[in-house]
Amino acid sequence: MATIHTPLYQLYPSPRNQHREVFAHQVFVPYPYALIDLAAMDLAGRSTLFAACRHADMKMGQVVSFELEADRARFERLFTPD
């Protein structure tokens, strides 16, 4: 899969993504090896997961993007990196 360049990140799509979009609501997770199971979070809208490099500081991590703001808030509430 091709790399996606945005003003904030260089993104590498997860092969498990059902969609190839970067949605408007995003969360940078500074844990590049954390397992993120979006299906288990019972989100209402579409979402995508990317390995990411943040341009501002070249920090590696993951970006999760959400179609709905409510799903972004749910993810931030439920996600724990351990």
N, C-alpha and C positions, 0 to 999 in steps of 0.2 A: 504494500500500500504506500502511496505517495505521502511525503511529508507535507504538512500544511503550515504555512507561515502567516502569523497574525502580527499586529503591532506589539503585542505583549509576549507572545510565545512562539516557539517552534514546536509543533505538535506531531506526534507519531501515533496514528490511529491504532486502537486495539482491534485485533482481528475478530473479536466478539461483538463489535459494534453492529447494530442492525441499521444504523443511519450513518451517513458520511458528513453530516453537518456539524458545525460548531455553533451551538445555540447561544442566545444572548446572555443567559445567566450562567456564570462560571465560578468554579471554586478551584484554586490552586492548592494541592495537597503536597506538602514538602517531603513526602515519604515515597521515593521512587519504587520501593519494593513492597509497599503495603498492598494487601489484597483488597480490592474494592468490588463488592458484589452488589451491583446496582439492582439486579432482579430481586434480591432479598429485601430491598427497601420499600417495595410496594409503591413505586412512584406513579403519579397520575398521567404524566406526559412523557414525551420522548427525552432520552438522555444519551450522551456519548462519553466515552472515556478515552483519554489520550496519555501516553507518556509525553513529558513536556520538559522543555528547557525555557526558563523564564529569562527573557532578554535583559532585564534590569540588572540582574546580578549573576546570570548564568547558572542559577540554581536548578538542579534536576529535580523532578517530581512528577506529579500527574495532574492533569486538568480534567475535571468533570464538568460537562456543560449540560444545561437543562433548558428545555423549552418553557417550563413554567417556573416562576419565582417561588411558588409554594414548594416545589420539589427541591429547589436549592436550599431553602430553609430546613426542610425535612432532612436532607442529606447532612447538613452541618450539625443538626441535632443528634442524628443517629450514628454518624461515622466516628469510630475510634480506631486509631492506627495500630493498636496491639491486638 
